[in-house]
Amino acid sequence: MRPVPDWLVVEPVDDIELGVVTSGKEAQIDLVERTGHDGRSCLVARKRYLPREVHNKGELEALGFQRASTFRHDVRYREGRQFRKSRDRRAVERMTSYGKHLLQDRWTGHEYDVMSTLWDAGLSVPYPIGYSTDVLELEFIGDRDGAAPQLRSAPLGRPQLEAAFEQLVDGLIVIVSAGWSHGDLSAYNLLWWDDRLWFIDFPQAVDIAANPMGLDFLHRDVTNVCEWFDRRGLDVDGEALFAQLLGVM
């Protein structure tokens, strides 16, 4: 098991919200400066899952969000994730208020669990600090001047592109060896910081063995990101990489 990062403030005494970093289809990232008893501070990314049902903009603003969730068809990703109690399963199937609460908690806890597993396996993911019902706290990748750029917008020369692809392959091997597919991998949820490729956004991560569409999600992940590198001039073969990953399962 990898050790807790030495930058982390383990016993915080004060959190100062520094503003919204980004807002995607499923969550809003707020930047928080956390200070400890010894005066040390660190930057934390507070990922707040967007509400799925709001009635007006004022309701969003009151909750501290800029937008509502646009994520759809999450049932395909939930295959293989079981609710033990029949009452809970019925609530989710009927999408009652209680069922929606269960789903929100399941998505947040699922992302934390997957990222914790992959962190321990050595993957370059932000360190998962902790979570509650609709909030996940993570290591902030970037500095006080701004967040690390998404791969799609990072200014990479040819040597850096080649290095990024090598790190992509190594990272996918770690993910698949742990039994997972990212489920939504693209140049939008890969970051480039200090010559290092970071994998982010795992709420929809799929158990390859338990989900009937597990291999389909993995294939889509691989071909999507390989096409991005191919468009930037690298001679990469998504199908060959997919076959390579099947060999490490």
N, C-alpha and C positions, 0 to 999 in steps of 0.2 A: 504494500500500500504506500502510495506517495505521501510524503509529509505535508502538513498544512503549510502553505506558503508563508515565508517570514514577513511579508509585507502586511499580512492580514491583522487588523485590530480585533483581537479575540473578545475583549470586554469593552464594548463601546460605551461612551458616556454622552455622546452628542452626534446627531446626524443633521447635516445641513443640505437641503435640496438645492442643487445648482441649476436645475432646469431640465427640459426634455431633450434627449439626445436624438431620438428617432421614434417614429410611430409606423409600424408595419400593419400587415393584414390581420394579425392576431394579438399583438402586444405593443405596448408603449414602453420605451426605455427611458427612465429618469436617471440623471447622474446625481450621486450623493457623496458628500465628503463626510467620512466617518472618523471621529476622534476618540482615542482611548484614554484610560486613566493616566498613562505615562506621557501624554501629550503627543504621541505619534498619531498620524492620520493616514488614511488611504482613500482611494476612490472606489466606489461601489456602483455597479450598474443594477438598478432596481427595475426588474422586468414586471410590468403590471399587465395582466391579461385584459384585453379590451372587453367591455360588456357586449353581449350578443343581442340584447334587446333594449333599445332606448326609444323614447317617444319624442324627444325633441333635443335640440342642441343645448338648451339650458340644463337638461338632466346630465348630459355628458360633462359639461363644464363643472357642474356641482360635484361630480365624481372625480374631477381632476384629469379628464381625458380630452384629447383633441378630436378623436374620431371613434366610431364603433367598429366592431369586428366585421371583416368581410370574408372570413374563412368559412368555407362551405364543405359539405360532403365528408365530414370528419368520421362518419361511421365506417368508412373503408379503412381508416387508420386504427380504429378501436378494435378491429377483429383480433381476437387473441387476448384482449384485456378483460378479465372477468370480474364482475361484481358478485361477491360470495352470497349475499343475502338476496332472496327472491324479491323482497320488498324493494330493494335498491334497483334490481334489474327492471322491475315493472315501472318504477319511477323514471328511469332513463328511457325506456322504450316509449313511454307516454309523454316524455319531455315536460313533466310537471316542474313546478318551481324547485322542489326538492331534487328532482332528477337533474336539472340544470346545475344546481349547486354541486351535486356529486361529480358531474362531468368536469366542472371547472377545477375542482380539487384534484380530480384524477389527472387532468392534463398537466397541472403544475407539478404535482408529485411525480408524475411519470418523467417529465423533463429533468427534474432534479435527480431522480434515481439513475436515469440513463447517463447523464453527464458525470455523475459521481463514479459510475462504473468505468466510463471511458477515461476520466481523469486518472483513476488508479491504473488503468491499462497503459497509460503513457501518451494518450492523444493530446494534441494541442487544442484544448478547450478552455474557456474561462473557468476558473475555479468556482464550483457551485458552493456558495456560502450557506444558504438555507432557504426555506420557503414556508409560506403560509397558504391559505386557501387560494388566493388569486395573485400572489406576489412571489417572485423568485429573485433572490439576490445573488449576484455573480461578480466575479472579478471584472473590473472595467479594463478593456483593452484599448489603450490610447494614453493620453496624458492630459494635462490641464488645458492644453491648447485645442484639444478636440479628440474625437473618437478615431480609432483606426479605420482606414477606408475599406469599403467592401472591395473584394477582388475585382469586380467589374469596373471600378473607377480608380484603382490603384495605378500609378504611373510606373509600369514595369518595362524594363528593357528586356532584350532577348535572354540574357543570363538569368535574370530574375524570373522570367516566365518558365524557363526550364527548371529552375529550382522549385518554383511553386508547384509545378506538375509532379515533380519527384515527391514532394511532401504530400501532395494530394494522394498519390498512389500509396505511400506509406500509411497515411491516415486512414484510407479506406480499408486497408488490410487490417488495421487495428479494430475498426468499427465492425467489420464483417466477422473477424475472428471472435469478437465478443457476442456475436449472434444478432447484430442489429443492421438495419438499413436506416439511413438518415430520414428518408421519406420525402424530402423536399429540397434536395441538394442542388445548388446553383451558384453562380458567381455573386449572387446577392447575399447568401448566408455563409460566405467564406470571407475572412478578413485577412489583410496583409499588414503586418506590423513588425518592425525590426527584422526584416528579411525572414519572416516566419509566417506560415499559413495557419490560420486559426479557424476551427470549425465551430459554428454557432447554431442556435435555434433547433432544438431537438424535441419540441412537444409532440410532434407527429411521428417520432421515431418508431419503426416497425420491427417487431420480433419476426425475423425471417422464417423461423420454423413454425411459429404459432399462427401467423397471419397467412391466409390462403393466397394473398397477393404479395407476400413478402419478396419473392424474387422479381416480380414485376416492378415493385418500387425500387429495388436495388438496380435493376436494369435502367430504369428511367433516371435515377440519380447519376449513374455512370455516364450514360450517353449525353445527358444534358450538359454536364460540366466538361466532358471531353469535346463536345461541339464548340463550347466557348473557347477552349484553348486552340482548337483547330482553326477557328475564324481568326485567331491572332497569329497564325503562321506556324504553329507547332504541328509536326507530323505525329498525331496521336490516333490511336485506334480504340474507340470505346468498346467495341465488341470483344477485342482481344483482352482488354482490361477486365471486362465483365467475366470472361472465361477464367482469367487468372484468379479473380476473387472467389469464384465458385470452388476453386481448388483449395481455398483456405478455410472453408466452412466446416 
